[in-house]
Amino acid sequence: MHAPPKPRIIRVLLIDDSPLIRLGLRAALEDRPELSIIGEAGSATEGMKVVDETRPDVILLDLRLPDKSGLKACREILQRHPATRIIILTSSTDEGNVNEAIAAGAQGYLLKENDGASLANAIARVAAGQSVLDPTLTNQVLNLVKKKLEPRPQDRLAVLSGQERRVLALLSEGLTNKEIGERLNLTEKTVKNYLATVFDKIGVARRAQAAALYVQAGGERFHVAEQ
């Protein structure tokens, strides 16, 4: 009978400017039989040398390094070694950093507060081709994606006709339906119908929301540009 194949050992590199952090990571991970800490570095420059020499499977990379940012280091490492998998391991919960890390090509973003078991699990998942995100940051990333997917105020108002824009412009000045009608030579009921259509088109339910969206879109500048 053939002996079962040996489980793959995941080769891990630690890049962090704090010797204490690196020591703590070693202590948390070195008793994991599926992992092997093959090296460590305290700067991006030193880290690149170790990457060139050892070709690790997974790198735990800090965001803040003394010679350059971890994000820049991430890009440079992946340009030279695209098969390497990188997990940003940091204390930063800033959603901008999360977004930039993903854009830089990192396959994971974890907080340093994670215990050894969680970190080892994340390393194994990333080595297997998956991506990992610290659970505490999930809502932040989803909100960021939602913001990017939401249409700009100008785009939301672009669906309005010229007369609908004029009605909205006067509404944003605080005029009542009657006053808007007097300005545009319309009946109060016609103004009410216009506003119902405007609210439906731009997806709001209240006058204040419609006025706020008009201001966000540039107010009078938007109105004039669309004439």
C-alpha positions as CSV (number, residue, x, y, z in Angstrom):
1,M,0.0,0.0,0.0
2,H,1.1,3.5,-0.8
3,A,1.6,5.9,2.1
4,P,-0.9,8.7,2.2
5,P,0.5,12.0,0.8
6,K,1.9,14.3,3.4
7,P,-0.2,17.4,4.0
8,R,1.1,20.5,2.3
9,I,3.0,22.8,4.6
10,I,2.1,26.5,4.1
11,R,5.2,28.7,4.2
12,V,4.6,32.0,6.0
13,L,6.6,35.2,6.1
14,L,6.1,37.9,8.7
15,I,6.7,41.5,7.8
16,D,6.1,43.9,10.7
17,D,8.3,46.7,12.2
18,S,7.6,45.6,15.8
19,P,9.8,42.7,17.0
20,L,7.3,42.1,19.8
21,I,4.5,41.7,17.2
22,R,6.6,39.3,15.2
23,L,7.5,37.4,18.4
24,G,3.8,37.1,19.3
25,L,2.8,35.9,15.8
26,R,5.5,33.2,15.9
27,A,4.3,32.1,19.3
28,A,0.7,32.0,18.1
29,L,1.5,30.1,14.9
30,E,4.6,28.0,15.3
31,D,2.8,25.0,17.0
32,R,0.5,24.7,13.9
33,P,1.7,21.6,12.0
34,E,0.3,22.9,8.7
35,L,2.3,26.2,8.9
36,S,6.0,27.0,8.8
37,I,7.3,30.4,9.6
38,I,10.2,30.7,7.1
39,G,11.3,34.2,7.9
40,E,10.5,37.7,9.1
41,A,11.4,41.3,8.3
42,G,11.0,44.7,10.0
43,S,10.7,46.8,6.8
44,A,9.4,46.6,3.3
45,T,12.9,46.6,1.8
46,E,14.1,43.8,4.0
47,G,10.8,42.0,3.4
48,M,11.3,42.1,-0.4
49,K,14.8,40.5,0.0
50,V,13.3,37.7,2.1
51,V,10.5,37.2,-0.4
52,D,13.0,37.0,-3.3
53,E,15.1,34.4,-1.3
54,T,12.4,32.2,0.2
55,R,9.3,32.6,-2.1
56,P,6.7,32.2,0.7
57,D,3.2,31.0,0.1
58,V,1.5,33.6,2.4
59,I,2.8,36.9,3.8
60,L,1.4,38.6,6.9
61,L,2.1,42.2,6.1
62,D,1.6,45.3,8.4
63,L,0.2,48.5,6.9
64,R,2.7,50.8,8.6
65,L,6.4,50.1,7.9
66,P,9.3,52.4,8.5
67,D,10.4,52.8,4.8
68,K,7.1,52.7,2.9
69,S,3.5,51.8,3.4
70,G,2.4,48.2,3.5
71,L,0.0,48.9,0.6
72,K,2.9,50.0,-1.6
73,A,4.9,47.0,-0.5
74,C,2.0,44.8,-1.3
75,R,1.8,46.1,-4.9
76,E,5.6,45.7,-5.4
77,I,5.7,42.2,-4.0
78,L,2.8,41.0,-6.2
79,Q,4.4,42.6,-9.3
80,R,7.5,40.4,-8.7
81,H,5.8,37.4,-7.2
82,P,2.2,37.3,-8.4
83,A,1.6,33.8,-7.0
84,T,2.3,35.0,-3.4
85,R,-0.8,35.5,-1.2
86,I,-0.8,38.5,1.1
87,I,-2.8,39.2,4.2
88,I,-2.7,42.7,5.6
89,L,-2.5,42.3,9.4
90,T,-3.1,45.6,11.1
91,S,-4.8,47.5,13.9
92,S,-6.4,49.9,11.4
93,T,-10.2,49.7,11.0
94,D,-10.3,52.5,8.5
95,E,-12.6,51.5,5.6
96,G,-10.3,53.5,3.2
97,N,-7.4,51.2,4.1
98,V,-9.5,48.1,3.5
99,N,-10.6,49.3,0.1
100,E,-7.0,50.3,-0.9
101,A,-5.7,46.9,0.4
102,I,-8.1,45.1,-1.8
103,A,-7.2,47.3,-4.8
104,A,-3.5,46.6,-4.1
105,G,-4.1,42.9,-4.5
106,A,-4.2,41.7,-0.9
107,Q,-6.2,38.5,-0.4
108,G,-6.9,39.2,3.2
109,Y,-7.4,42.0,5.7
110,L,-7.3,41.0,9.4
111,L,-6.9,42.8,12.7
112,K,-4.0,42.0,15.0
113,E,-6.5,41.2,17.8
114,N,-7.3,37.8,16.2
115,D,-6.2,34.7,18.1
116,G,-3.8,32.1,16.8
117,A,-6.6,29.7,15.7
118,S,-8.4,32.4,13.7
119,L,-5.2,33.6,12.1
120,A,-4.1,30.1,11.2
121,N,-7.5,29.4,9.6
122,A,-7.3,32.6,7.6
123,I,-3.8,31.7,6.4
124,A,-5.0,28.3,5.2
125,R,-8.0,29.8,3.4
126,V,-5.9,32.4,1.6
127,A,-3.3,29.7,0.7
128,A,-6.2,27.7,-0.8
129,G,-7.1,30.6,-3.1
130,Q,-9.9,32.2,-1.0
131,S,-10.1,35.8,0.4
132,V,-10.6,36.7,4.0
133,L,-11.9,39.8,5.7
134,D,-12.0,40.4,9.4
135,P,-15.7,39.9,10.5
136,T,-15.7,43.2,12.4
137,L,-15.1,45.1,9.1
138,T,-17.7,43.4,7.0
139,N,-20.4,46.1,7.5
140,Q,-17.8,48.9,6.7
141,V,-16.9,47.3,3.4
142,L,-20.5,46.6,2.5
143,N,-21.3,50.3,3.2
144,L,-18.4,51.4,1.1
145,V,-19.6,49.2,-1.8
146,K,-23.1,50.5,-1.4
147,K,-21.8,54.1,-1.6
148,K,-20.0,53.3,-4.8
149,L,-23.0,51.7,-6.3
150,E,-25.4,54.5,-5.4
151,P,-26.0,57.0,-8.3
152,R,-24.7,60.5,-7.9
153,P,-27.3,63.2,-7.0
154,Q,-26.8,64.7,-10.4
155,D,-27.6,61.4,-12.1
156,R,-30.7,60.9,-9.9
157,L,-32.0,64.3,-11.0
158,A,-31.1,63.9,-14.6
159,V,-34.4,62.0,-15.2
160,L,-36.5,65.1,-14.5
161,S,-38.0,67.2,-17.2
162,G,-37.2,71.0,-17.3
163,Q,-40.5,71.9,-15.7
164,E,-40.0,69.3,-13.0
165,R,-36.5,70.7,-12.2
166,R,-38.0,74.2,-12.0
167,V,-40.6,73.0,-9.5
168,L,-37.9,71.2,-7.5
169,A,-35.7,74.3,-7.5
170,L,-38.5,76.4,-6.0
171,L,-39.4,73.7,-3.5
172,S,-35.7,73.8,-2.3
173,E,-36.1,77.6,-1.6
174,G,-38.8,76.7,0.9
175,L,-41.9,77.8,-1.2
176,T,-45.3,76.2,-0.6
177,N,-47.2,74.5,-3.5
178,K,-49.3,77.7,-3.8
179,E,-46.2,79.9,-4.0
180,I,-44.6,77.6,-6.6
181,G,-47.7,77.7,-8.7
182,E,-47.8,81.5,-8.6
183,R,-44.2,81.7,-9.7
184,L,-44.7,79.2,-12.6
185,N,-48.3,80.1,-13.5
186,L,-49.6,76.7,-12.4
187,T,-52.5,75.7,-10.3
188,E,-51.7,74.4,-6.8
189,K,-53.0,70.9,-7.8
190,T,-50.8,70.8,-10.8
191,V,-47.8,71.6,-8.6
192,K,-48.8,68.8,-6.3
193,N,-49.0,66.4,-9.2
194,Y,-45.6,67.6,-10.4
195,L,-44.0,67.0,-7.0
196,A,-45.6,63.5,-6.7
197,T,-43.9,62.6,-10.0
198,V,-40.6,64.2,-9.0
199,F,-40.6,62.3,-5.7
200,D,-41.3,59.0,-7.5
201,K,-38.6,59.6,-10.1
202,I,-35.8,60.5,-7.7
203,G,-36.8,58.0,-5.0
204,V,-37.7,60.2,-2.0
205,A,-40.8,60.5,0.2
206,R,-40.5,64.0,1.7
207,R,-40.0,67.6,0.6
208,A,-36.9,67.9,2.8
209,Q,-35.3,64.9,1.2
210,A,-36.0,66.3,-2.3
211,A,-34.6,69.7,-1.4
212,A,-31.4,68.1,0.2
213,L,-30.8,66.0,-3.0
214,Y,-31.2,69.2,-5.1
215,V,-28.6,71.0,-3.0
216,Q,-26.2,67.9,-3.1
217,A,-26.5,67.9,-6.9
218,G,-25.3,71.5,-7.1
219,G,-28.5,73.4,-6.6
220,E,-28.9,76.3,-9.0
221,R,-25.8,75.3,-10.9
222,F,-27.4,71.9,-11.7
223,H,-30.6,73.6,-12.7
224,V,-28.9,76.1,-15.1
225,A,-26.6,73.4,-16.6
226,E,-29.6,71.3,-17.4
227,Q,-31.6,74.0,-19.1
